[in-house]
Amino acid sequence: QVHLAESGGGLVQAGGSLRLSCAASGSIISINGMAWYRQAPGKQRLLVAAITSRDFTYYADSVKDRFTISRDNAKNTMYLQMNSLKFEDTAVYYCNTLKATPADYWGQGTQVTVSA
């Protein structure tokens, strides 16, 4: 059974940085395209950054040049380095496969709060 655990969120001032981690069961991170998603209060969950099985990366325009996605297959862990954080980055951040749907398993997420 898939298990995903996000961590690393917190409260940070605008302009600050955080590094999120996603620990996964099995080899899900190494064999799948993976992504970070975020959901702000009252809004839909949106894809923020993705990394394919061949390490091609994609970023939403809103985070391009500020966020960096990476993974360590040996540790079954994925990361999201977030720099120059803005108030609008405030959300709960989730990790999952690139093909995940709302009906699939999702972890608890990790809260990121950026104070203006």
C-alpha positions in Angstrom: 0.0 0.0 0.0 1.3 3.4 -0.9 2.2 5.7 1.9 3.3 9.3 1.5 4.5 11.6 4.3 5.1 15.3 3.8 7.2 17.3 6.2 9.2 20.5 6.5 6.4 23.1 6.4 6.1 25.9 8.9 5.7 29.6 9.3 8.2 31.8 7.5 8.4 35.5 6.6 8.1 36.6 3.0 11.4 36.3 1.3 12.4 33.3 3.4 13.0 29.7 2.5 11.7 26.3 3.4 12.6 22.8 2.2 9.8 20.2 2.1 10.4 16.5 2.1 8.2 13.7 0.9 9.0 10.2 2.3 7.4 7.4 0.3 6.9 3.7 0.8 8.5 1.3 -1.6 10.0 2.5 -4.8 7.2 4.8 -5.8 9.4 7.9 -6.1 12.1 6.2 -8.2 9.8 4.6 -10.8 7.1 7.2 -11.2 6.8 10.8 -12.3 6.3 12.7 -9.1 4.9 16.0 -8.2 4.3 18.6 -5.5 0.8 20.0 -5.2 -0.6 22.7 -3.0 -4.1 23.7 -1.8 -4.8 27.2 -0.5 -7.9 27.7 1.7 -11.0 27.7 -0.4 -9.2 26.8 -3.6 -8.5 23.7 -5.6 -5.4 21.6 -5.2 -2.9 22.6 -8.0 0.3 21.1 -9.3 3.3 23.2 -8.3 6.3 21.2 -9.6 6.9 17.9 -11.2 9.8 15.6 -11.9 9.6 12.7 -14.4 11.2 9.3 -14.1 14.0 10.7 -16.3 14.4 13.8 -14.1 12.9 16.3 -16.4 11.3 19.0 -14.3 8.3 21.3 -14.7 7.2 24.3 -12.6 4.1 26.3 -12.5 4.7 29.8 -13.7 3.9 31.1 -10.2 6.9 29.3 -8.7 9.3 29.2 -11.6 12.8 30.3 -10.6 11.9 30.2 -6.9 11.2 26.5 -6.3 13.4 23.5 -7.1 12.1 19.9 -7.1 14.5 17.0 -6.6 14.5 13.4 -5.3 16.8 10.9 -3.8 15.8 7.5 -5.1 18.0 5.6 -2.7 16.1 7.3 0.2 12.7 7.1 -1.5 12.4 10.8 -0.8 11.5 13.8 -2.8 12.2 17.4 -1.9 10.9 20.9 -2.7 13.3 23.7 -2.0 11.3 26.9 -1.8 13.1 30.2 -1.9 11.9 33.8 -2.0 8.6 32.8 -0.5 5.6 35.0 -1.0 2.3 35.4 0.9 0.5 33.7 -1.9 2.6 30.5 -1.5 0.6 29.9 1.7 -1.1 26.5 1.4 -1.0 22.9 2.4 1.6 21.1 0.3 1.2 17.5 -0.8 3.3 15.1 -2.8 2.0 12.4 -5.0 2.6 10.8 -8.4 2.2 12.9 -11.5 -0.9 11.0 -12.4 -2.6 11.2 -9.0 -6.3 12.1 -9.0 -8.5 13.4 -6.2 -9.8 9.9 -5.7 -6.3 8.4 -5.1 -4.5 8.2 -1.8 -3.1 11.5 -0.5 -1.0 12.1 2.6 -1.7 14.6 5.3 0.2 17.3 3.6 2.4 19.9 5.3 1.3 23.5 6.0 3.3 26.3 4.7 2.4 29.8 6.0 4.1 32.9 4.7 3.6 36.0 6.6 3.6 39.2 4.6 
